[in-house]
Amino acid sequence: MAKAKRTAAAKKAAPEDDSSPKYPELPDGKTGASFTEQSYTSQDGLRLIFSDYGPRQSELTPVICLAGLTRNGRDFHELASWLATIPGHERRVIVPDYRGRGRSEYDRNWENYSLAVELQDILDLLTTLDIEHAIFVGTSRGGLITMLMGAARPAAISGVVLNDIGPVIEPQGLLRIRQYMRERPAARGWDEAADALKRMWAALYPELPDEAWLGLAHKIYRETNGRIVPDYDPNLLKPLEGLDLDKAGPPLWGPFASLTPAPMLCLRGEHSDILTAKTVNEMRRNHPDFDSATVPASGHAPLLIELPVLRLIAGFVANCG
């Protein structure tokens, strides 16, 4: 397995010079590559959906993209399109919707909205697709699931991209997320939804253009009964309501250590309230093959839509095999 190059300090995910590899532009910024929508059944009978990009028979290691707490596979459409269509390096990219998010079924028992159950769902997905090992890209909660994957099935991990998440989670970020989930904002149309997101998250993405806010709205919301609402089960809030978020929870250095056999790239939003630069530095000291980058003008979590970020992840993935 090829190893990713290490750096002594975090770098910015900045525009690349003319000597950098030339990866393909997305065919259309709003459409991207084609994919198939497929389903599998969880051990407790839920129908779970995933998007399947790229060639199924590629000799390259497949990529599994895991979203944040309330998000779904649409978050990764640009990245999946990018990785699946690099000429001569096309690879399979699998993007699941967790239970209770996106197109997957909601769980009648909200207590099943847990990291342990969601990890089992991803393990079942790997079994269903007969994938022995993969490169994992985990945003926020997806990164936590990846850390648990390292303990449960270390041989399955060929490389890891952690997007704005680490073993120490800052409580103020969780408080902000919980408040957003409590408010559960809705809208009467897509333009109104985009405007609402911009008002609410302008500090997280201060340089995001107006058309990108509309694209973000289509990833986060769905239309139902004439209303535009967040695309997840409202019961996802219940596990958070029982947490004391006035102080930090126990660090997850044990699960993080399970990932040390695989190369790792950590992305941190410049204005993140979940992952600090101090934690990133500690991660570097505790991982033998670690690289990191700061995504400018981004809070929690980087959107993974900018070309420099796509190039950075593509380069890391290529080094993993």
Helices and strands as residue ranges (DSSP letters): E 11-12, E 35-41, E 47-53, E 63-66, G 73-76, H 77-84, E 93-96, G 110-112, H 115-128, E 134-139, H 141-152, G 154-156, E 157-163, H 171-183, H 190-201, H 210-220, E 221-224, E 227-230, G 234-236, H 237-241, H 253-257, E 264-269, H 277-285, E 290-295, H 307-320
